[in-house]
């Protein structure tokens, strides 16, 4: 069962006790995969948002904030979506390396809100690098055009 998988990832800790970014990333990944399989339409969105908000209150992590932005946009709250995307894109990229294809559409949406931000194509390139190398290079070049000082 999905809930047991999340609990396993949390190593017996409550969501409020999580302090390790890798644990948060794993929880986000499991949420995305589980809910993506249901097309986010089976009434689980509120559960996912609740878990993500709880994790977000303990760990400032770009991927969590981006998914919250995605859900806010889908719920029609463009102002909140923009805030979550802005918050995500203001965080350090050092420990954020999105790799699941499910995150790609979230980044595409973030790019619509912030088309000049260099992090969006950088993260998209990271997702594509082991799937479509040429496409990854294109995204990274786009990132460098937006911020020539960014070291890839």
C-alpha positions in Angstrom: 0.0 0.0 0.0 1.2 3.5 -0.8 1.0 4.9 2.7 3.2 2.1 3.9 5.8 3.0 1.3 5.8 6.6 2.4 6.2 5.5 6.1 9.1 3.2 5.1 10.8 6.1 3.4 10.4 8.2 6.5 12.2 5.5 8.6 9.6 5.7 11.4 9.7 9.5 11.7 6.8 11.7 11.4 6.8 14.1 8.5 7.6 16.9 11.1 10.7 15.1 12.2 12.2 14.8 8.7 15.4 16.9 8.3 17.2 15.1 5.6 16.8 16.5 2.1 17.2 13.1 0.5 14.3 11.7 2.5 12.1 14.6 1.4 13.1 14.0 -2.2 12.2 10.3 -2.0 8.8 11.2 -0.5 8.2 13.7 -3.3 9.2 11.1 -5.9 6.9 8.5 -4.4 4.0 10.9 -4.3 4.6 11.9 -7.9 4.8 8.4 -9.2 1.8 7.2 -7.2 -0.4 10.1 -8.0 0.8 10.3 -11.6 -0.4 6.8 -12.2 -3.9 7.9 -11.2 -3.6 11.0 -13.4 -4.0 13.1 -10.2 -7.8 12.8 -10.6 -8.8 10.2 -8.2 -9.4 12.5 -5.2 -5.8 12.2 -3.9 -4.6 15.7 -4.8 -5.6 17.0 -1.4 -3.6 14.2 0.3 -0.6 14.9 -1.8 -0.8 18.7 -1.2 -1.2 18.1 2.5 1.9 15.8 2.6 3.9 18.2 0.5 2.9 21.2 2.6 3.9 19.4 5.7 7.3 18.5 4.3 7.7 22.1 2.9 7.2 23.5 6.4 10.2 21.5 7.6 12.5 21.5 4.6 13.0 24.2 2.0 13.4 22.0 -1.1 12.8 23.2 -4.7 11.1 20.1 -6.0 8.5 20.2 -3.2 7.7 23.9 -3.8 7.5 23.3 -7.6 5.0 20.5 -7.1 3.0 22.7 -4.8 3.1 25.4 -7.5 1.9 22.8 -10.1 -1.1 21.8 -7.9 -2.0 25.4 -7.1 -2.0 26.2 -10.8 -4.2 23.2 -11.5 -6.6 24.3 -8.8 -6.8 27.7 -10.5 -4.8 29.7 -7.9 -2.3 31.4 -10.2 -1.1 33.8 -7.5 -0.2 30.9 -5.1 1.3 28.9 -7.9 3.5 31.9 -8.9 4.6 32.2 -5.2 5.5 28.6 -4.9 7.4 28.6 -8.2 9.2 31.8 -7.2 10.2 30.4 -3.9 11.5 27.2 -5.5 13.5 29.1 -8.1 15.0 31.3 -5.4 16.5 28.3 -3.5 20.0 27.1 -4.1 20.4 24.5 -6.9 23.3 22.7 -5.1 21.1 19.9 -3.7 18.3 19.8 -6.3 18.7 17.5 -9.2 15.3 16.5 -10.6 15.5 13.3 -12.6 12.1 11.9 -13.1 10.2 12.6 -16.3 7.1 13.3 -14.3 8.8 16.5 -13.1 9.3 17.8 -16.6 5.7 19.1 -17.0 6.1 20.8 -13.6 9.2 22.6 -14.9 7.4 23.5 -18.2 4.7 25.1 -16.1 7.3 26.9 -13.9 8.9 28.2 -17.2 5.6 29.7 -18.2 5.5 31.7 -14.9 9.2 32.6 -15.1 10.4 32.4 -18.7 13.6 34.3 -18.0 14.8 32.1 -15.1 17.9 30.1 -15.9 17.1 27.3 -13.4 14.1 26.0 -15.3 16.1 24.9 -18.4 19.0 23.8 -16.2 16.7 21.4 -14.3 15.1 20.3 -17.6 18.5 19.5 -19.0 19.3 17.5 -15.9 16.2 15.4 -16.4 17.0 14.8 -20.1 20.8 14.1 -19.9 20.5 10.3 -19.7 17.5 10.1 -21.9 18.1 12.6 -24.8 21.6 14.0 -24.6 21.2 16.5 -27.4 18.0 17.8 -25.9 19.8 18.2 -22.5 22.6 20.2 -24.1 20.0 22.4 -25.7 18.3 23.1 -22.4 21.7 23.7 -20.7 22.7 26.1 -23.5 19.4 28.0 -23.0 20.2 28.1 -19.3 23.6 29.6 -20.0 22.1 32.2 -22.3 19.8 33.3 -19.5 22.7 33.3 -17.0 26.2 33.2 -18.5 27.7 33.2 -15.0 26.1 29.9 -14.1 28.6 27.1 -13.9 27.1 23.9 -15.3 
